[in-house]
């Protein structure tokens, strides 16, 4: 009997699940259902499409329909899943022309992703609707990016609400297009979900060095304008002073929320994070129903706490596992994810792995910290760049719990070494002994990543001596 696999969502999660299901079962009937009009594309590349670094937004498409057809993977674009009957194992969907379709399945993969989250801002939406006011955007889809592009031109005033990864990447894209950009952030600094405040400050300095204004600890309360938005009202959270920011376009980049409505209807458990609970096979509590990506929760390797990632790398890893298992295999995820992350707007590269100091302290761990300033090349070699490395270690045994790196060059690959260390459960003593590659035009004799661990090791040794 031919296995029938239905995948809801054709983003990087759904598309990857389909590919690995096909590798596992060469004859299965595989169908993806996608409400957008594009097959799998890189959402992470959207800011670079807005800026023009990527010439056409459609260049972001990673799995064209021709390739899917060649691999005998069906895709129904512009189609919305209306319901799923888990008893009879049937997916009900509606095409753009209103036609109703029914798809029976043996295995179901929910790759429904997430939606951009808009906080309760008065005037953000058109009266009595869920549609954003003209001139107000989020960034989640190719069509969102097209809308932002349509208004972003030299001299235009742009306000970005939120200074997380997406907010900063969009702000840079608008700056590249010639806009006068202002960023408004609720927290005390940018990218605090990614790195500690002292490391985030280096990014904040880079932002202001590009003549982009950033206002921290401001809460956006209202967007003014009748038919079209023309300014943002924000309140200083310290002084309660109200301030108005005039804008020709506004991008709200305040995070995302997983799309779990369909999963709840199917009967899948939703955890404390309000996302779909999956096991190490990416299977939900419903037999033969799998889920991957932004709509799921899975343990963090360091804290053991169920966590929502939102990272494309994790969505793909989950999708590989779900696709294999949906096709009859038995693949497993690691015990937890590391949340290895990176960004580089405004000429400042930032990379991190593992929890931040604040996140560790929420779990009762006050880490021992080693922070060092180093260089990418030997002192005598031209072109060397500053690089700052911060390592977080357990106070009891020196086990590496996290790392953060900021610099202008060669940052992202260095954090991958720490990712290996975290996965292997290495201590700072073990990592400090690491033999790193050296040649003058590539790296110094002692890499800053090992020197930072040596700094923690010495702190631990002094602490042991005092005891």
Residue pairs with C-beta under 8 A, 6 or more apart in sequence:
2 27
2 28
2 29
3 25
3 27
3 28
3 29
3 106
3 107
3 327
3 328
4 28
4 29
4 31
4 103
4 104
4 105
4 106
4 107
5 18
5 21
5 25
5 28
5 29
5 30
5 31
5 105
5 106
5 107
5 108
5 109
5 326
5 327
6 31
6 33
6 91
6 103
6 105
6 107
6 108
6 109
7 14
7 17
7 18
7 21
7 30
7 31
7 32
7 33
7 108
7 109
7 111
8 14
8 32
8 33
8 81
8 91
8 108
8 109
8 110
8 111
8 112
8 262
9 32
9 33
9 34
9 110
9 111
9 112
9 113
9 293
10 18
10 32
10 33
10 34
10 36
10 39
10 40
10 63
10 75
10 77
10 111
11 34
11 40
11 41
11 43
11 111
11 113
11 293
11 315
12 40
12 42
12 43
12 62
12 293
12 312
12 315
12 316
12 319
13 111
13 113
13 292
13 293
13 294
13 315
13 316
13 318
13 319
14 32
14 34
14 40
14 109
14 111
14 292
14 319
15 32
15 39
15 40
15 62
15 63
15 319
16 40
16 315
16 316
16 319
16 320
16 323
17 109
17 111
17 290
17 292
17 319
17 320
17 322
17 323
17 326
18 30
18 32
18 68
18 73
18 323
19 63
19 71
19 73
19 323
20 319
20 320
20 322
20 323
20 324
20 327
21 28
21 30
21 107
21 109
21 323
21 324
21 326
21 327
22 28
22 30
22 71
22 72
22 73
22 323
22 327
23 323
23 324
24 323
24 324
24 327
24 328
24 329
25 327
25 328
28 327
29 74
30 72
30 73
30 74
31 73
31 74
31 75
31 76
31 103
32 39
32 68
32 73
32 74
32 75
32 76
33 75
33 76
33 79
33 81
33 91
33 93
33 103
34 75
34 76
34 77
34 78
34 79
35 78
35 79
35 80
35 81
36 77
36 78
36 141
36 142
36 143
37 77
37 78
38 58
38 61
38 77
38 142
39 61
39 63
39 64
39 65
39 68
39 75
39 77
40 61
40 62
40 63
41 58
41 60
41 61
41 62
41 142
42 60
42 62
42 312
43 140
43 141
43 312
44 312
45 54
45 60
46 57
46 60
46 139
46 141
46 142
46 144
46 145
47 139
47 166
47 169
47 170
47 172
47 173
48 54
48 169
48 173
49 56
49 57
49 59
49 60
49 142
49 145
49 149
50 139
50 145
50 148
50 149
50 152
50 170
50 173
50 174
50 177
51 172
51 173
51 174
51 176
51 177
52 176
52 177
53 176
54 60
57 142
57 145
57 146
57 149
58 142
60 142
65 75
65 77
68 74
68 75
76 93
76 95
76 101
78 95
78 96
79 93
79 94
79 95
79 96
79 101
80 93
80 94
81 91
81 92
81 93
81 262
82 92
82 93
82 94
83 91
83 92
83 262
83 265
84 90
84 91
84 92
84 108
84 262
84 265
84 266
85 92
86 266
86 267
86 286
86 289
88 104
89 104
89 105
89 106
89 108
89 288
90 102
90 103
90 104
90 105
91 102
91 103
91 104
91 105
91 108
92 100
92 101
92 102
93 100
93 101
93 102
93 103
94 100
94 101
95 101
105 288
106 288
107 288
107 289
107 290
107 325
107 326
107 327
108 266
108 288
108 289
108 290
108 326
109 290
109 291
109 292
109 319
109 322
109 323
109 326
110 262
110 263
110 266
110 268
110 276
110 284
110 289
110 290
110 291
110 292
110 295
111 291
111 292
111 293
111 295
111 315
111 319
112 258
112 259
112 260
112 262
112 263
112 291
112 295
113 258
113 259
113 293
113 294
113 295
114 140
114 256
114 257
114 258
114 259
114 293
114 294
114 295
114 310
115 140
115 256
115 257
115 259
116 138
116 139
116 140
116 144
116 252
116 253
116 255
116 256
117 254
117 255
117 256
117 257
118 124
118 125
118 132
118 138
118 252
118 254
119 220
119 252
119 254
121 161
121 220
121 221
121 222
121 223
121 252
122 221
122 222
122 223
123 133
123 222
123 223
123 224
123 225
123 229
124 132
124 133
124 136
124 223
124 252
125 131
125 132
125 133
126 132
126 133
126 134
132 138
133 223
133 225
133 228
133 229
134 227
134 228
134 229
135 151
135 225
135 228
135 229
135 230
135 247
135 248
135 249
135 250
136 223
136 229
136 249
136 250
136 252
137 144
137 147
137 148
137 249
137 250
137 251
137 252
138 144
138 251
138 252
138 253
139 145
139 148
139 166
139 170
139 251
139 253
140 256
148 170
148 174
148 249
148 251
149 177
151 248
151 249
152 158
152 173
152 174
152 177
152 178
152 179
152 249
153 177
153 178
153 179
154 177
154 178
154 179
155 178
155 179
155 180
156 178
156 179
156 180
156 248
156 249
157 179
157 180
157 182
157 246
157 247
157 248
157 249
158 171
158 174
158 179
158 180
158 181
158 182
158 247
158 248
158 249
158 250
158 251
159 181
159 182
159 183
159 184
159 232
159 245
159 247
159 249
159 250
159 251
160 167
160 170
160 171
160 174
160 181
160 182
160 183
160 184
160 250
160 251
160 253
161 167
161 184
161 220
161 232
161 250
161 251
161 252
161 253
161 254
162 183
162 184
162 185
162 186
162 252
162 253
162 254
162 255
163 171
163 183
163 185
163 187
163 189
163 190
163 191
163 214
163 216
164 190
164 191
164 193
164 194
164 253
164 254
164 255
165 191
165 194
165 341
165 343
166 253
167 183
167 185
167 190
167 251
167 253
167 254
168 183
168 190
168 191
168 203
168 207
168 343
168 345
168 346
169 343
169 345
170 251
170 253
171 181
171 183
171 207
171 212
171 345
172 210
172 345
172 346
174 181
174 249
174 251
175 181
175 210
175 212
179 248
179 249
181 212
181 213
182 212
182 213
182 214
182 215
182 245
182 247
183 190
183 207
183 212
183 213
183 214
183 215
184 214
184 215
184 218
184 220
184 232
184 234
184 245
185 214
185 215
185 216
185 217
185 218
186 217
186 218
186 219
186 220
186 237
186 254
187 216
187 217
188 197
188 216
188 217
189 197
189 200
189 201
189 204
189 216
190 200
190 203
190 204
190 207
190 214
190 216
191 200
191 203
191 343
191 350
192 200
192 356
192 358
193 356
194 200
194 341
194 343
194 350
194 352
194 356
195 350
195 352
195 356
195 390
195 404
195 406
196 356
196 357
196 358
196 390
196 404
198 371
198 390
199 350
199 352
199 388
199 390
199 404
199 406
202 348
202 350
202 388
202 406
203 345
203 346
203 348
203 350
203 406
204 214
204 216
206 345
206 346
206 347
206 348
207 214
207 345
207 346
208 214
209 346
210 346
210 347
212 346
215 234
215 243
217 236
217 237
217 238
218 234
218 235
218 236
218 237
218 243
219 234
219 235
219 237
220 232
220 233
220 234
221 233
221 234
221 235
221 242
222 232
222 233
223 229
223 231
223 232
223 233
223 250
224 230
224 231
224 232
224 233
224 244
225 231
229 247
229 249
229 250
230 246
230 247
230 248
231 244
231 245
231 246
231 247
232 244
232 245
232 247
232 250
233 242
233 243
233 244
233 245
234 242
234 243
234 245
235 241
235 242
235 243
236 242
236 243
256 294
256 310
257 274
258 274
258 275
258 276
258 294
258 295
258 296
258 308
259 294
259 295
260 268
260 270
260 274
260 275
260 276
260 295
263 270
263 276
263 284
263 291
263 295
264 270
266 284
266 286
266 289
267 285
267 286
268 276
268 277
268 284
268 285
268 286
268 289
268 291
269 276
269 277
269 284
269 285
270 276
270 277
271 277
271 297
271 306
272 297
272 306
273 297
273 306
273 307
273 308
275 295
275 296
275 297
275 308
276 284
276 291
276 295
276 296
276 297
277 284
277 285
277 296
277 297
277 306
278 284
278 290
278 291
278 292
278 296
278 297
278 298
278 318
280 321
280 332
280 333
280 334
280 335
281 290
281 321
281 322
281 325
281 330
281 331
281 332
281 333
282 290
282 291
282 292
282 296
282 318
282 319
282 321
282 322
282 325
282 333
283 289
283 290
283 322
283 325
284 290
284 291
288 326
290 322
290 325
290 326
291 322
292 315
292 318
292 319
292 321
292 322
293 314
293 315
293 318
293 319
294 308
294 309
294 310
294 315
296 308
296 318
297 306
297 307
297 308
298 306
298 307
298 309
298 314
298 318
298 333
298 336
298 337
299 305
299 306
299 307
299 335
299 336
299 337
300 306
300 307
300 336
300 337
300 338
300 339
300 355
301 334
301 335
301 336
301 337
301 338
301 354
301 422
301 423
302 336
302 338
302 354
302 355
302 360
302 401
302 402
302 422
303 355
303 359
303 360
303 363
304 336
305 363
307 337
307 339
309 315
309 337
309 339
311 339
311 340
311 341
313 340
314 337
314 339
317 333
317 337
318 333
320 331
321 331
321 332
321 333
324 330
324 331
325 331
334 423
338 353
338 354
338 419
338 422
338 423
339 353
339 354
339 355
340 351
340 352
340 353
340 415
340 416
340 419
341 351
341 352
341 353
342 349
342 350
342 351
342 352
342 411
342 412
342 415
343 349
343 350
343 351
344 350
344 411
344 412
347 408
348 406
348 407
348 408
349 405
349 406
349 407
349 408
349 409
349 411
349 412
350 404
350 405
350 406
350 411
351 404
351 405
351 411
351 412
351 414
351 415
352 402
352 403
352 404
352 405
352 415
353 402
353 403
353 415
353 418
353 419
353 422
354 392
354 400
354 401
354 402
354 403
354 418
354 422
355 363
355 392
355 401
355 402
356 392
356 402
356 404
357 367
357 369
357 392
357 402
360 366
360 367
360 392
360 401
360 402
365 394
365 395
365 401
366 395
367 392
367 393
367 394
367 395
367 401
367 402
368 392
368 393
368 394
368 395
368 398
368 456
368 459
368 460
368 463
369 390
369 391
369 392
369 393
369 456
370 390
370 391
370 393
370 428
370 452
370 453
370 454
370 455
370 456
370 457
370 459
371 388
371 389
371 390
371 391
371 452
371 455
372 388
372 389
372 448
372 451
372 452
372 455
373 386
373 387
373 388
373 448
374 386
374 387
374 388
374 389
374 444
374 447
374 448
374 451
375 384
375 385
375 386
375 387
375 444
375 448
376 384
376 385
376 387
376 407
376 409
376 410
376 443
376 444
377 383
377 384
377 385
377 440
377 441
377 442
377 443
377 444
378 384
378 440
378 444
378 445
380 440
381 440
381 441
385 407
385 408
385 409
385 410
386 407
386 408
387 405
387 406
387 407
387 408
387 409
387 410
387 411
387 414
387 448
388 405
388 406
388 407
389 403
389 404
389 405
389 414
389 448
389 449
389 451
389 452
390 403
390 404
390 405
390 452
391 400
391 402
391 403
391 418
391 428
391 452
391 453
391 455
391 456
392 400
392 401
392 402
392 403
392 404
393 399
393 400
393 401
393 427
393 428
393 453
393 456
393 460
394 401
395 460
395 463
397 427
398 427
398 428
398 429
398 456
398 457
398 460
399 425
399 426
399 427
399 428
400 418
400 421
400 422
400 426
400 427
400 428
400 431
400 453
401 422
402 418
402 422
403 415
403 418
403 421
403 422
403 449
403 452
405 411
405 414
405 415
405 449
414 447
414 448
414 449
417 434
417 449
418 431
418 449
421 430
421 431
428 453
428 454
428 456
428 457
428 460
429 453
429 457
431 449
431 450
431 453
432 450
432 453
432 454
432 457
433 450
434 449
434 450
436 443
436 446
436 447
436 449
436 450
437 443
438 444
438 445
438 447
